[in-house]
């Protein structure tokens, strides 16, 4: 009699990145391509916002028209959101 070894399954976690723009009236989510994410000189995960805006067919003019209050760069792992960086936008400068 032979024993069948249980099959091993390795599930790779899918990691995605997004920008979430918190606005006065709504939140705007911008998809980020993994190839646009890199480690900057401070060894932090980074992604240029202008590139993401352009690839999502938006511009900085759109960002201003949304009355954006905060920009969040997040990582999504298995449906969990991890905040990487957050930049509050002070319109009273």
C-alpha positions as CSV (number, residue, x, y, z in Angstrom):
1,X,0.0,0.0,0.0
2,X,1.4,3.4,-1.0
3,X,0.7,6.7,0.6
4,X,-0.1,9.7,-1.5
5,X,1.8,12.8,-0.3
6,X,-0.4,15.8,-0.1
7,X,0.2,18.2,-3.0
8,X,1.8,21.4,-2.0
9,X,0.3,24.6,-3.2
10,X,2.1,27.9,-3.2
11,X,-0.1,30.9,-3.6
12,X,1.7,34.0,-4.7
13,X,0.3,37.1,-3.1
14,X,-0.7,39.7,-5.7
15,X,0.6,43.1,-4.9
16,X,-1.0,46.1,-6.5
17,X,-0.5,49.8,-6.0
18,X,-2.9,52.7,-6.2
19,X,-3.1,56.4,-5.6
20,X,-6.2,57.4,-3.7
21,X,-7.1,61.1,-4.0
22,X,-9.3,62.3,-1.1
23,X,-11.4,65.2,-2.4
24,X,-14.0,67.4,-0.8
25,X,-16.9,65.6,-2.6
26,X,-15.5,62.2,-3.5
27,X,-12.5,59.9,-3.6
28,X,-10.7,59.2,-6.9
29,X,-8.7,55.9,-7.2
30,X,-5.9,55.8,-9.8
31,X,-4.5,52.5,-11.0
32,X,-0.7,52.2,-10.8
33,X,1.3,49.9,-13.1
34,X,3.9,47.8,-11.1
35,X,6.6,48.9,-13.6
36,X,6.1,52.5,-12.5
37,X,6.9,51.7,-8.8
38,X,10.5,51.9,-7.7
39,X,12.7,52.5,-4.6
40,X,13.9,56.1,-4.4
41,X,17.2,57.4,-3.1
42,X,15.9,57.1,0.5
43,X,15.1,53.4,-0.1
44,X,11.4,54.1,0.1
45,X,8.8,52.7,-2.3
46,X,7.8,55.5,-4.7
47,X,5.8,56.3,-7.8
48,X,5.6,59.6,-9.7
49,X,2.1,61.0,-9.5
50,X,2.4,62.8,-12.8
51,X,3.0,59.5,-14.7
52,X,0.0,57.9,-12.9
53,X,-2.3,60.8,-13.7
54,X,-1.2,60.8,-17.4
55,X,-1.7,57.0,-17.7
56,X,-5.2,57.4,-16.2
57,X,-6.0,60.2,-18.7
58,X,-5.8,63.0,-16.1
59,X,-3.6,66.0,-15.5
60,X,-2.7,68.3,-12.6
61,X,-5.5,70.6,-13.7
62,X,-8.0,67.7,-13.1
63,X,-6.4,67.2,-9.7
64,X,-7.0,70.8,-8.8
65,X,-10.6,70.8,-10.1
66,X,-11.4,67.8,-7.8
67,X,-10.6,70.0,-4.8
68,X,-8.2,67.4,-3.6
69,X,-7.5,67.4,0.1
70,X,-5.1,64.5,0.5
71,X,-3.1,62.1,-1.8
72,X,-2.5,58.6,-0.5
73,X,-0.1,56.1,-2.1
74,X,-1.2,52.6,-1.0
75,X,-0.3,49.0,-1.5
76,X,-3.0,46.3,-1.9
77,X,-2.1,42.8,-0.7
78,X,-4.8,40.2,-0.6
79,X,-7.6,42.8,-0.4
80,X,-5.9,44.6,2.5
81,X,-4.8,48.2,2.0
82,X,-1.5,49.3,3.4
83,X,-0.7,53.1,3.4
84,X,2.8,53.8,2.1
85,X,2.7,57.6,2.0
86,X,0.1,60.3,2.6
87,X,0.4,63.9,1.5
88,X,-2.1,66.4,2.9
89,X,-2.8,69.3,0.5
90,X,-3.0,72.6,2.3
91,X,-4.9,74.9,0.0
92,X,-4.3,77.8,2.4
93,X,-0.7,78.3,1.5
